[in-house]
Amino acid sequence: MPDAPAAVVIDNLLDPVVHRAGLLAALRDGLTAPQKRLAPVWFYDEEGSRLFDEITRLPEYYPTRAEREILLAHAAEIADTTRARTLIELGSGTSEKTRILLDALDGGGHLGTFVPLDVSEETLRDAAEALSALYPAISVHGIVGDFQLHLSALPDDGARLVAFLGSTIGNLDPGQRHRFFTDLDAALWSTDWLLLGTDLVKDRDVLHAAYDDSAGVTAAFNRNVLHVLNHELGADFDPDAFEHVARWNEEERWIEMRLRSRHEQRVTIPELELEVGFEPGEELWTEISSKFTPEQVREELWAAGFVTDATWCDGGGRFMLTLAHPYC
């Protein structure tokens, strides 16, 4: 008879009151700054998650396909090199691509535990239960938490492989990236591993198309953040009064996603007791997506305490996976 699925354990490290207070404080700071900005966390309500899933399937949006291509080609090598007993995925979401790693690690006979970490308990629980049914010999220990705050709470059970995929690292600015890598290095042993996905610098037209597709899905995703603020905080944003903007910043080597006010307007946010004014053409930053060179990734990891062991790119040279480990 097949093994019965192992029980799913979910630990919630987020105090809902403290977490929401932190989000609201950051939101107030962002909306009252000279350059108004939002945190990407506000993108992901149910509709935002649906739209992002649609984005990953668009012909212009190459990162998901490119990363999957690399995983399919090299997952067995990664499993053989790391011999990980515990696979940890940061910002796990539905863990769809991670199943390629799970297949390889499970097939190698070493993996005992999968630890997905995500801020959404509902998404995390659904994915954990589905994976537990698919991999009955593997224990699933989900963590509801923030990968910028809760790295010290990662379970320590044998050699660990921490997967941080999808170029989510690109949503952090250089200072945030250094703090993240340094905190992760402090949480790992020299026998542990990091598998990092990064989008590479390339032709600006290719980059622009990936964030401003012809079907307008990314524009809808960007504007949906205003629907989220209306629903969650009682705000009165008119999403149609904002134009989607995707701009390549050559100096910083990142894509900037913004919402540009089409006319003068004032928006009230009752939960913050705040009124925010927008001038015609004024832009609200919603996200950055940094692009990297292989040398830059290696140098940023080294500066935080990691040695790069291997790198792999897709056939088009658009995306890179890096395998690294702490050097002490």
Sine and cosine of phi, psi and omega as CSV:
sin_phi,cos_phi,sin_psi,cos_psi,sin_omega,cos_omega
0.00,0.00,0.58,-0.82,0.02,-1.00
-0.92,0.39,0.45,-0.89,0.03,-1.00
-0.89,0.46,0.60,-0.80,0.10,-1.00
-0.95,0.30,0.60,-0.80,0.01,-1.00
-0.84,0.54,0.69,-0.73,0.05,-1.00
-0.92,0.38,0.49,-0.87,0.01,-1.00
-0.90,0.44,0.62,-0.78,0.06,-1.00
-1.00,0.01,0.79,-0.61,0.06,-1.00
-0.94,-0.33,0.77,-0.64,0.03,-1.00
-0.85,-0.53,0.86,-0.50,0.10,-0.99
-0.96,-0.26,0.79,-0.62,0.01,-1.00
-0.97,-0.24,0.93,-0.37,-0.01,-1.00
-0.99,-0.11,-0.01,1.00,-0.04,-1.00
-0.99,-0.12,0.90,-0.43,0.19,-0.98
-0.96,0.29,0.91,-0.42,-0.14,-0.99
-0.86,0.51,-0.58,0.81,-0.01,-1.00
-0.94,0.34,-0.74,0.67,0.00,-1.00
-0.91,0.42,-0.67,0.75,-0.01,-1.00
-0.89,0.46,-0.72,0.70,-0.01,-1.00
-0.92,0.39,-0.64,0.77,0.03,-1.00
-0.87,0.49,-0.63,0.77,0.03,-1.00
-0.91,0.41,-0.67,0.74,0.04,-1.00
-0.89,0.46,-0.67,0.74,-0.03,-1.00
-0.93,0.36,-0.62,0.78,0.03,-1.00
-0.90,0.44,-0.68,0.73,0.03,-1.00
-0.91,0.42,-0.60,0.80,0.02,-1.00
-0.91,0.42,-0.70,0.71,0.03,-1.00
-0.87,0.49,-0.72,0.69,0.01,-1.00
-0.86,0.51,-0.67,0.74,-0.04,-1.00
-0.92,0.38,-0.63,0.78,-0.06,-1.00
-0.99,0.16,-0.25,0.97,0.02,-1.00
-0.96,-0.29,0.04,1.00,0.04,-1.00
-0.97,0.25,0.40,-0.92,0.05,-1.00
-0.81,0.58,-0.67,0.74,0.16,-0.99
-0.98,-0.22,0.97,-0.23,-0.06,-1.00
-0.90,0.43,0.63,-0.77,-0.01,-1.00
-0.47,-0.88,0.37,-0.93,0.06,-1.00
-0.84,-0.54,0.41,-0.91,0.12,-0.99
-1.00,0.09,0.63,-0.78,-0.03,-1.00
-0.86,0.50,-0.30,0.96,-0.02,-1.00
-0.84,0.54,-0.46,0.89,-0.04,-1.00
-0.96,0.26,-0.16,0.99,0.02,-1.00
-0.92,0.40,-0.54,0.84,-0.41,-0.91
-0.97,-0.23,0.90,0.43,0.32,-0.95
-1.00,0.09,-0.15,-0.99,-0.04,-1.00
-0.87,0.50,-0.69,0.72,-0.01,-1.00
-0.94,0.35,-0.64,0.77,0.04,-1.00
-0.88,0.47,-0.66,0.75,0.03,-1.00
-0.91,0.42,-0.63,0.78,0.02,-1.00
-0.90,0.43,-0.69,0.72,-0.01,-1.00
-0.91,0.41,-0.64,0.77,0.02,-1.00
-0.91,0.41,-0.61,0.79,0.06,-1.00
-0.88,0.48,-0.62,0.79,0.05,-1.00
-0.92,0.40,-0.63,0.78,0.03,-1.00
-0.85,0.53,-0.69,0.72,-0.06,-1.00
-0.89,0.45,-0.25,0.97,-0.01,-1.00
-0.97,-0.22,0.00,1.00,-0.01,-1.00
-0.96,0.29,0.53,-0.85,0.01,-1.00
-0.89,0.47,-0.53,0.85,-0.03,-1.00
-0.97,0.25,-0.40,0.92,-0.12,-0.99
-1.00,-0.06,0.99,-0.11,-0.11,-0.99
-1.00,0.09,-0.41,0.91,-0.20,-0.98
-0.84,0.55,-0.67,0.74,-0.06,-1.00
-0.90,0.43,-0.70,0.71,0.00,-1.00
-0.92,0.40,-0.65,0.76,-0.04,-1.00
-0.91,0.41,-0.68,0.73,0.01,-1.00
-0.92,0.40,-0.63,0.78,0.03,-1.00
-0.89,0.45,-0.64,0.77,0.04,-1.00
-0.85,0.53,-0.69,0.72,-0.01,-1.00
-0.92,0.40,-0.69,0.72,0.00,-1.00
-0.87,0.49,-0.69,0.73,0.00,-1.00
-0.89,0.46,-0.58,0.81,-0.05,-1.00
-0.98,0.20,-0.46,0.89,-0.20,-0.98
-0.79,-0.62,0.08,1.00,-0.03,-1.00
-0.87,0.50,-0.64,0.77,-0.01,-1.00
-0.90,0.43,-0.64,0.77,0.04,-1.00
-0.91,0.42,-0.66,0.76,0.03,-1.00
-0.89,0.45,-0.69,0.73,0.01,-1.00
-0.90,0.44,-0.66,0.75,-0.03,-1.00
-0.93,0.36,-0.59,0.81,-0.01,-1.00
-0.95,0.30,-0.71,0.70,-0.13,-0.99
-1.00,0.09,-0.53,0.85,-0.07,-1.00
0.73,0.68,0.69,0.72,-0.13,-0.99
-0.94,0.35,0.69,-0.72,0.13,-0.99
-1.00,0.01,-0.43,0.90,-0.01,-1.00
-0.77,-0.64,0.81,-0.58,0.11,-0.99
-0.97,-0.25,0.84,-0.55,0.02,-1.00
-0.92,-0.40,0.78,-0.62,0.05,-1.00
-0.90,-0.44,0.86,-0.51,0.02,-1.00
-1.00,0.00,0.71,-0.70,-0.06,-1.00
0.88,0.47,0.78,0.62,-0.27,-0.96
-0.94,0.34,-0.55,0.83,-0.06,-1.00
0.83,0.55,-0.78,-0.62,-0.01,-1.00
-1.00,0.06,-0.11,0.99,0.01,-1.00
0.85,0.52,0.51,0.86,-0.08,-1.00
-0.90,0.43,-0.79,0.62,-0.02,-1.00
-0.93,0.36,-0.46,0.89,-0.07,-1.00
-0.90,0.43,-0.33,0.94,0.01,-1.00
-0.89,0.46,-0.44,0.90,0.08,-1.00
-0.90,0.43,-0.70,0.71,0.07,-1.00
-0.91,0.41,-0.66,0.75,0.01,-1.00
-0.87,0.48,-0.67,0.74,0.03,-1.00
-0.86,0.50,-0.71,0.70,-0.05,-1.00
-0.93,0.36,-0.69,0.72,-0.03,-1.00
-0.94,0.34,-0.64,0.77,0.04,-1.00
-0.91,0.42,-0.65,0.76,0.02,-1.00
-0.91,0.41,-0.45,0.89,0.03,-1.00
-0.97,0.24,-0.22,0.97,0.08,-1.00
0.99,0.14,0.18,0.98,-0.03,-1.00
-0.97,-0.25,-0.53,0.85,-0.15,-0.99
-0.93,0.37,0.74,-0.67,0.05,-1.00
-0.89,-0.46,-0.46,0.89,-0.13,-0.99
-0.63,-0.78,0.65,-0.76,0.15,-0.99
-0.91,-0.43,0.77,-0.64,-0.05,-1.00
-0.85,-0.53,1.00,-0.05,0.11,-0.99
-0.99,0.12,0.67,-0.74,0.04,-1.00
-0.83,-0.55,0.79,-0.62,-0.02,-1.00
-0.41,-0.91,0.40,-0.92,0.00,-1.00
-0.99,0.17,-0.34,0.94,-0.05,-1.00
-1.00,-0.10,0.94,-0.34,-0.02,-1.00
-0.90,0.43,-0.63,0.78,-0.03,-1.00
-0.89,0.45,-0.75,0.66,0.03,-1.00
-0.88,0.48,-0.69,0.72,-0.03,-1.00
-0.89,0.46,-0.72,0.69,-0.04,-1.00
-0.90,0.43,-0.68,0.73,0.01,-1.00
-0.87,0.49,-0.72,0.70,-0.02,-1.00
-0.92,0.40,-0.65,0.76,-0.03,-1.00
-0.89,0.45,-0.68,0.74,-0.01,-1.00
-0.93,0.36,-0.62,0.79,0.04,-1.00
-0.91,0.42,-0.66,0.75,-0.01,-1.00
-0.94,0.33,-0.57,0.82,0.04,-1.00
-0.88,0.47,-0.61,0.79,0.04,-1.00
-0.94,0.33,-0.57,0.82,-0.01,-1.00
-0.97,0.23,-0.51,0.86,-0.06,-1.00
-0.81,-0.58,0.96,0.29,-0.12,-0.99
-0.89,0.45,-0.36,0.93,-0.01,-1.00
-1.00,0.09,-0.11,0.99,-0.05,-1.00
-0.95,-0.30,0.76,-0.65,0.11,-0.99
-0.97,0.23,0.65,-0.76,0.02,-1.00
-0.92,-0.40,0.88,-0.48,-0.04,-1.00
-0.86,-0.51,1.00,-0.03,-0.03,-1.00
-0.98,0.17,0.55,-0.83,0.04,-1.00
-0.80,-0.60,0.87,-0.50,0.13,-0.99
-1.00,0.08,0.94,-0.34,-0.07,-1.00
-0.18,-0.98,-0.01,-1.00,-0.03,-1.00
-0.94,-0.35,0.83,-0.56,-0.08,-1.00
-0.93,0.38,-0.21,0.98,0.09,-1.00
-1.00,-0.01,-0.13,0.99,-0.07,-1.00
-0.85,-0.52,-0.43,0.90,-0.25,-0.97
-0.87,-0.50,0.43,0.90,0.00,-1.00
-0.91,0.42,-0.51,0.86,-0.01,-1.00
-0.93,0.37,-0.25,0.97,-0.02,-1.00
-1.00,-0.07,0.09,1.00,-0.01,-1.00
-0.90,0.44,0.71,-0.70,0.02,-1.00
-0.86,0.50,0.55,-0.83,-0.02,-1.00
-0.86,-0.51,1.00,-0.07,-0.06,-1.00
-0.68,-0.73,1.00,0.08,-0.02,-1.00
0.97,0.23,-0.12,-0.99,-0.01,-1.00
-0.86,0.50,0.76,-0.65,-0.06,-1.00
-0.92,-0.40,0.61,-0.79,0.14,-0.99
-0.89,-0.45,0.90,-0.43,0.03,-1.00
-0.99,-0.12,0.89,-0.46,0.00,-1.00
-0.98,-0.20,0.83,-0.56,0.06,-1.00
-0.79,-0.61,1.00,-0.04,-0.23,-0.97
-0.97,-0.25,-0.02,-1.00,0.11,-0.99
0.96,0.28,0.14,0.99,-0.09,-1.00
0.85,0.53,0.49,0.87,0.10,-0.99
-0.86,0.52,-0.48,0.88,0.05,-1.00
-0.84,0.55,-0.44,0.90,-0.01,-1.00
-0.94,0.33,-0.24,0.97,0.05,-1.00
-0.98,0.19,-0.13,0.99,0.03,-1.00
-0.99,-0.15,0.59,-0.81,0.08,-1.00
-0.98,0.20,0.17,-0.99,-0.10,-0.99
-0.82,0.58,-0.67,0.75,0.02,-1.00
-0.90,0.43,-0.68,0.74,0.04,-1.00
-0.91,0.42,-0.62,0.79,0.01,-1.00
-0.90,0.44,-0.69,0.72,-0.02,-1.00
-0.89,0.46,-0.67,0.74,0.03,-1.00
-0.89,0.45,-0.67,0.75,0.01,-1.00
-0.89,0.46,-0.77,0.64,-0.02,-1.00
-0.88,0.48,-0.64,0.77,0.01,-1.00
-0.91,0.41,-0.69,0.73,0.04,-1.00
-0.90,0.44,-0.63,0.78,0.01,-1.00
-0.92,0.39,-0.67,0.74,0.04,-1.00
-0.85,0.53,-0.65,0.76,-0.01,-1.00
-0.92,0.38,-0.42,0.91,-0.05,-1.00
-1.00,0.01,-0.15,0.99,-0.10,-1.00
-0.92,-0.38,0.37,-0.93,0.12,-0.99
-0.99,-0.13,0.22,-0.98,0.01,-1.00
-0.92,0.40,-0.28,0.96,0.03,-1.00
-1.00,0.03,-0.03,1.00,0.00,-1.00
-1.00,-0.07,0.17,-0.99,-0.10,-0.99
-0.68,-0.73,0.44,-0.90,0.13,-0.99
-0.85,-0.53,0.76,-0.65,0.14,-0.99
-0.91,-0.41,0.92,-0.38,-0.16,-0.99
-0.90,-0.44,0.76,-0.65,0.08,-1.00
-0.98,-0.18,0.79,-0.61,0.01,-1.00
-0.71,-0.70,0.67,-0.74,0.09,-1.00
-0.99,0.10,0.66,-0.75,-0.12,-0.99
-0.99,-0.13,0.45,-0.89,0.11,-0.99
-0.87,0.49,0.68,-0.73,-0.02,-1.00
-0.41,-0.91,-0.15,-0.99,-0.02,-1.00
-0.81,0.59,0.75,-0.66,-0.10,-1.00
-0.89,0.45,-0.49,0.87,0.02,-1.00
-0.92,0.39,-0.62,0.79,0.06,-1.00
-0.90,0.43,-0.69,0.72,0.01,-1.00
-0.90,0.44,-0.72,0.70,-0.03,-1.00
-0.88,0.47,-0.68,0.73,-0.01,-1.00
-0.89,0.45,-0.55,0.84,-0.01,-1.00
-0.92,0.40,-0.41,0.91,-0.05,-1.00
-0.90,-0.43,0.12,0.99,0.07,-1.00
-0.50,-0.87,0.92,0.40,-0.14,-0.99
-0.93,0.36,0.37,-0.93,-0.07,-1.00
-0.93,0.37,-0.40,0.92,0.00,-1.00
-0.99,0.11,-0.17,0.99,0.04,-1.00
0.98,0.19,0.26,0.97,-0.03,-1.00
-0.94,0.34,-0.67,0.74,0.01,-1.00
-0.91,0.41,-0.60,0.80,0.06,-1.00
-0.88,0.48,-0.67,0.74,0.03,-1.00
-0.91,0.42,-0.63,0.77,0.05,-1.00
-0.89,0.46,-0.69,0.72,-0.01,-1.00
-0.91,0.43,-0.72,0.69,0.00,-1.00
-0.93,0.36,-0.42,0.91,-0.03,-1.00
-0.87,0.49,-0.41,0.91,0.02,-1.00
-0.86,0.51,-0.51,0.86,0.03,-1.00
-0.96,0.29,-0.58,0.81,0.12,-0.99
-0.88,0.48,-0.63,0.77,0.01,-1.00
-0.89,0.46,-0.71,0.70,0.01,-1.00
-0.90,0.43,-0.59,0.81,0.06,-1.00
-0.89,0.45,-0.71,0.71,-0.06,-1.00
-0.95,0.31,-0.69,0.72,-0.11,-0.99
-0.98,0.20,-0.56,0.83,-0.17,-0.99
-0.86,-0.52,0.07,1.00,-0.01,-1.00
0.95,0.31,0.34,0.94,0.01,-1.00
-0.94,0.34,0.24,-0.97,-0.02,-1.00
-0.83,-0.55,0.66,0.75,0.13,-0.99
-0.87,0.50,0.63,-0.78,0.20,-0.98
-0.98,-0.22,0.99,-0.15,-0.07,-1.00
-0.84,0.55,-0.53,0.85,-0.01,-1.00
-0.95,0.32,-0.19,0.98,0.03,-1.00
-1.00,0.07,0.10,1.00,0.00,-1.00
-0.82,-0.58,0.66,-0.76,0.01,-1.00
-0.98,-0.21,0.70,-0.71,0.06,-1.00
-0.95,0.32,0.72,-0.69,0.02,-1.00
-0.75,-0.66,0.77,-0.64,0.14,-0.99
-0.83,-0.55,0.85,-0.52,-0.12,-0.99
-0.76,-0.66,0.72,-0.69,0.08,-1.00
-1.00,0.07,0.84,-0.54,0.05,-1.00
-0.99,-0.15,0.97,-0.25,-0.10,-1.00
-0.91,0.43,-0.65,0.76,-0.05,-1.00
-0.91,0.41,-0.71,0.71,-0.04,-1.00
-1.00,0.06,-0.25,0.97,-0.04,-1.00
0.86,0.50,0.78,0.63,0.11,-0.99
-0.56,-0.83,0.41,-0.91,0.17,-0.99
-1.00,0.07,0.73,-0.68,0.10,-1.00
-0.96,-0.27,0.83,-0.55,0.13,-0.99
-0.99,-0.16,0.77,-0.64,-0.06,-1.00
-0.67,-0.74,0.28,-0.96,0.16,-0.99
-0.86,-0.51,0.85,-0.52,-0.08,-1.00
-0.98,-0.22,0.81,-0.59,0.01,-1.00
-0.92,0.39,0.78,-0.63,-0.02,-1.00
-0.98,0.21,-0.36,0.93,-0.03,-1.00
-0.35,-0.94,0.11,-0.99,0.05,-1.00
-0.91,0.40,0.70,-0.71,-0.02,-1.00
-0.36,-0.93,0.36,-0.93,0.08,-1.00
-0.81,-0.59,0.66,-0.75,-0.06,-1.00
-0.83,-0.56,0.71,-0.70,0.06,-1.00
-0.96,-0.29,0.61,-0.79,0.04,-1.00
-0.80,-0.61,1.00,-0.03,-0.13,-0.99
-0.82,0.57,-0.65,0.76,-0.07,-1.00
-0.91,0.42,-0.44,0.90,0.06,-1.00
-1.00,-0.10,-0.07,1.00,-0.11,-0.99
0.78,0.63,0.77,0.64,-0.16,-0.99
-0.73,-0.69,0.66,-0.75,0.17,-0.99
-0.88,-0.47,0.76,-0.65,-0.08,-1.00
-0.86,-0.51,0.77,-0.64,0.03,-1.00
-0.98,-0.19,0.57,-0.82,0.07,-1.00
-0.81,-0.59,0.76,-0.65,0.10,-0.99
-0.99,0.10,0.35,-0.94,0.09,-1.00
-0.84,0.54,0.79,-0.62,0.01,-1.00
1.00,0.10,-0.09,1.00,0.01,-1.00
-0.94,0.35,0.62,-0.79,-0.12,-0.99
-0.92,-0.39,0.63,-0.78,0.07,-1.00
-0.94,-0.33,0.90,-0.44,0.03,-1.00
-0.95,0.30,0.72,-0.69,0.04,-1.00
-0.89,-0.45,-0.43,0.90,-0.03,-1.00
-0.23,-0.97,0.51,-0.86,0.27,-0.96
-0.90,-0.44,0.45,-0.89,0.09,-1.00
-0.70,-0.72,0.99,-0.11,-0.06,-1.00
-0.94,0.33,0.56,-0.83,0.09,-1.00
-0.90,-0.44,0.50,-0.87,-0.22,-0.98
-0.79,-0.61,0.34,-0.94,0.27,-0.96
-0.97,-0.24,0.41,-0.91,0.04,-1.00
-0.83,0.55,-0.63,0.78,0.01,-1.00
-0.90,0.44,-0.64,0.77,0.00,-1.00
-0.89,0.45,-0.69,0.73,0.02,-1.00
-0.88,0.48,-0.73,0.69,0.00,-1.00
-0.86,0.50,-0.69,0.72,-0.04,-1.00
-0.93,0.36,-0.66,0.75,0.01,-1.00
-0.91,0.41,-0.62,0.78,0.04,-1.00
-0.92,0.39,-0.70,0.72,-0.01,-1.00
-0.87,0.49,-0.65,0.76,-0.02,-1.00
-0.90,0.44,-0.38,0.92,-0.01,-1.00
-0.98,-0.19,-0.03,1.00,0.08,-1.00
0.93,-0.36,0.27,0.96,-0.04,-1.00
-0.92,-0.39,0.61,-0.79,0.16,-0.99
-0.98,-0.18,0.74,-0.68,0.07,-1.00
-0.99,0.14,0.83,-0.56,-0.01,-1.00
-0.99,-0.12,-0.59,0.81,-0.04,-1.00
-0.35,-0.93,0.49,-0.87,0.13,-0.99
-0.71,-0.70,0.56,-0.83,0.03,-1.00
-0.68,-0.73,0.64,-0.77,0.07,-1.00
-0.88,-0.48,0.37,-0.93,0.12,-0.99
-0.96,0.29,0.14,-0.99,-0.06,-1.00
-0.87,0.49,-0.47,0.88,0.00,-1.00
-1.00,0.00,0.00,1.00,-0.01,-1.00
0.91,0.42,0.51,0.86,-0.09,-1.00
-0.99,-0.10,-0.47,0.88,-0.17,-0.98
-0.65,-0.76,0.45,-0.89,-0.05,-1.00
-0.68,-0.73,0.66,-0.75,0.22,-0.97
-0.96,-0.29,0.68,-0.73,0.02,-1.00
-0.85,-0.52,0.75,-0.66,0.11,-0.99
-0.96,-0.28,0.82,-0.57,-0.05,-1.00
-0.62,-0.79,0.25,-0.97,0.05,-1.00
-0.60,-0.80,0.44,-0.90,0.06,-1.00
-0.89,0.46,0.65,-0.76,-0.06,-1.00
-1.00,0.01,0.02,1.00,0.14,-0.99
-0.36,-0.93,0.00,0.00,0.00,0.00
